């Protein structure tokens, strides 16, 4: 994706750095550890400080301090799987 290329080249977005964040989560099911992608709700709980771009099926949205910015419907779909995410910041 274009964002991943920007991260690789250490380019900035409005003078702010973009860093990829881990969206995987491990759960224990019947004694075995399984890894899957976080849901929007898991992501909001784990990354509740800062500004992030969050990719879900079909589009991307912004999450700031654990709250969805923009499309209200994204805030309601807390069980939707996060495909990728990036932190936007100065460091």
Buried (B, 14 or more C-beta within 10 A) or exposed (E): EEBEEBBEEEEEEEEEBBEEBEBEBEEEEEEEEEEEBBBBBBBBEEBEEEBBBBBBEEEBBBBBEBEBEEEEEBBEBBEBBBBBBBBBEEE
